[in-house]
Amino acid sequence: MSQGTRWMHYLKQLSAAKVPADIIEKGQNRVIDASLTLIRERAKLKAELLRSLGGVKASTSLLGIPLGHNSSFLQGPAFAPPRIREAIWCGSTNSSTEEGKELNDPRVLTDVGDLPIQEIRDCGVDDDRLMKIISDSVMLVMEEDPLRPLVLGGDHSISFPVVRAVSEKLGGPVDVLHLDAHPDIYDAFEGNKYSHASSFARIMEGGYARRLLQVGIRSITREGREQAKRFGVEQYEMRTFSRDRHILENLKLGEGVKGVYISVDVDCLDPAFAPGVSHIEPGGLSFRDVLNILQNLQADVVAADVVEFNPQRDTVDGMTAMVAAKLVRELTAKISK
């Protein structure tokens, strides 16, 4: 049974057993409260340590959202967060970012763990409520100054509730830099408004982003272009990357808004660099292209995500896991200060 139907299966079983609706709801609430309490208390402890150390304006805090059921093809991204963490601390490399920040310094990187998505869904919680729970978990991290969330997906549907939480917590829209092979801006792909292919439509219609820049696009339909025009999205397609490179490697974002959010879909990279993704799309960015864009970006990065790594399609030596881990390292360097 797929993750996408499991929650409905359990809910039907409960209903068939004539378990009263109020008992089901109370059980769901207890699971949700326990899940959010775990995130809240871990964030509090991490932030207390940083405040006692002092001298920290912003520290990156990892938050895993292992959600895969809103993928239109494969659901393997649900298994990505622990694999990314394993690769971050793999003994084959060191704990330094390219600019010399040390990830084993809590002033640079902390970790509040994973929101237990499947356990919550197994209680029959639907996606409307699940999206709010994800937003709540992000807010819990942001409430603990100086923590800033770097979210490990998961499929790209998680970006909507995360950006919503960031915008609402900061009190206004952010600028979003989105690296991806696909624009993910369908109104409701295959009838699912929370599809991983519709996350940025939800972000834009909610007013959570002022500017949305999409980089690496090379699989786009007529609807994708029409939606981009509707929302005023700035799309940079791979077919014109050589012409646009100078612009993209000298971006300045966030002036007049609450900060900048970065969303990196691992399939923005050419599959030669990252084969472990659900939607393989040749002709993408090199890894150094991505790092040049991120490292040269002038912005106050308030939060970020790395999504759509699918461990079930990775090479036997975990090549894409290491790529995702490197993205996390360099995003951490961008956020922490």
Phi, psi and omega in degrees: 000134182286158176298332184291339181245354186299317183297324178293323179300312181293321180296320177296321178297317179297318180293319180296328178280002178061037173287126183303143183300324182291329177290320177299315182296319179296321178296317177300315182298321180294319179295316180297314180299318179296320181295315180288328177298320178300315179294315183300311185289324176294319178296319179300315181295318179297316182292323177299319178299315182294321179294326178289327177288323178076167175073020182245120177272321180208132178234131179289135178233120180287137174224117181272134175237086186280072184245131180225355189284348177268008174285141181276355184229283181244150185252013181301333178304342177298339183262008189284318188308312180293329179290324177293316178300316179302319181289326179302318185258017179297139182289355181282351179221177180258182186260017181261145170278172183296332179268004171100007176282141184262119183291337179278004172269117182299341176289344179259314186216130170232177184212124180257005176089194184253143167283125186283077187302310185293324178295322178292316181292328179297343177272003178091016179285128182274175188290329177302313181286323180298320179298323177292322179297319178298314177301317180298320181295321179294318179298323179299322177292315184291337178291343183258085178300134013256028184289138172232129188282134167242108191268132177260114175273175009084154175279175190284355177296338183291339184296327179299302181295332179289310180297321177303313181297317180299313181297314182293322180293321182277347176086027178170174183289160175242166167271142183239126171256118188239115178255123190191154171283339186234149181282341177051047186230018171303148178297311177202089186295127182053033177081003183254109181292342178258014178304151175296345177268005183233004188299322184279342169293318178294320180297314185287318181290337177278352181074023183275347178232136173277305177245141173233115176254124180247124188235137178098005186296130177209009174220095188218137180261177177301318180298322179299320179286323179294319178295322178298318178295319180301318185263000180070034181283140176264106184255131177243106184273154182296332182295343178241018186298320181299326178284325186270352188308314184299321178295312187289334179269008179219042183283143172229114186232161171098355180291127178085001176232186189276359180142190184235137176248135179244128176240119181245109170275125185301336180282004169297333180281149172300141181300345173297331181264332185215081181285341185275065177227160181286322185245093182283122184226102181298161175089028186264191181288150168280164179296321179292327174304313181297314180296322178299319179296313183290315185289331180271351181299129174263108185188156169266100184276115186265342179188165181199168171217155170235120190227167170070014167289129181244100182301334182288349178243009182283166175288164184296334180266009175070037183302313184289329175300318178293324176296313179298320179296320178295321175300317178298317179303311186284331172292322176302316179298327181286326185276315190282141179196000000 
